[in-house]
Amino acid sequence: MKVTVGGRARHFRTVAFDVAKNSVLLIEQRLLPHRFEIVSTRNFQETARAITDMVVRGAGAIGATAAYGLAQGVRAFRGSGLEKFSLHTARVYEVLKAARPTAVDPVNAMNDLLRIMSAGETVAQKQALALAAAEEFASEDVKHCQAIGEFGAPLIRKDARVLTHCNAGWLAFVDFGSATAPMYAAQARGTKFHVFCDETRPRSQGATLTAWELAQQKISHEIIADNAAGHLMQRGEIDLVIVGSDRTLGRTGEVANKIGTYTKAVLARRHGIPFYVAIPLSTIDWNLRSGLEIPIEERHESEVLGAWGIISTPASGSRSPASSRRAYVRVANPASRARNPGFDVTPAELITGIITPVGIFKPRDLWKKRAALGFSEK
Ligand code: MRU
């Protein structure tokens, strides 16, 4: 994505790999929109921690990070014994898989890597194949998001008011995003429209990340409190909803996405507003048979009980800040506890269409179209 930092526009991928240093390079998303920084992880354990701690987040981005993390881990292996190498690979895989449970992209990406690595006959060959496959996963993610943009752009008519939830944007993928890809493609076609970004408590990915991306891209937008969408829909101020997904069940068309997505889908149905979900193929889970089987991440209660932000200290006699630091502020009643499920599941009947890199499908048609969607029966 093209980011203007300090007045200079440069293109960055959200996730990249430094081959010489064997490290994964990540945009430090917890600092955005206040500071733009690239961090690098020294080993696969640090890469897994970056996923857990949400330095990097979003289904496609953590898929690419896990793929690079697996390549990083297997490339760090010293020796030529295939048995030891395979035990080491299994350990790297498990550590990265456990980093976050709901998004299926990391598992799909790492399974691809293992399949491709199996063609190697020596440790060195397998290490080289792992890196090539991780690079391929990242590039495919970019291509898929661009294709989603092309299929989704016509849904955004002139002067449309589009609601999106959380951040399924550039930052949630390697580039372009899923839910935002149709917006960027519509903008490139000269269509004028307006986006409402749900704030997306508790971590505020809409208010911080999506709003930052849209501002970088000069797309008209406003942040709304999560509870405001129903009111705007009732007043006829929202024409279309596009969200992303962390796991979409190929067999049922159910969609796991950031907590609050289900509520928006119910509201959209109540008001007759089209509700679309945009996904690359790596977000499809062809195995699970019910949304109830999707592991829903429960995050720490502190996210609900307070909020993170930047505290700036102004320089004396000036309005520009002399320094700024990231800080946590407790908001809730000190004696109260909280529940913090990170995701919810939207049933197929509330979804108008799933925008994929190969076309737009009814959610329940995914299984029928599985061959076109990359599912191979073995
Ligand atoms: O917890 P996060 O920020 O990793 O959640 C992922 C998301 O941003 C959303 O659920 C998004 O809509 C789908 S990820 C492409």
Boltz pocket constraint, residues with backbone or C-beta under 6 A from the ligand:
constraints:
  - pocket:
      binder: B
      contacts: [[A, 56], [A, 57], [A, 58], [A, 59], [A, 60], [A, 165], [A, 166], [A, 167], [A, 168], [A, 169], [A, 172], [A, 178], [A, 205], [A, 243], [A, 244], [A, 245], [A, 246], [A, 256], [A, 257], [A, 258], [A, 259], [A, 342]]
      max_distance: 6.0
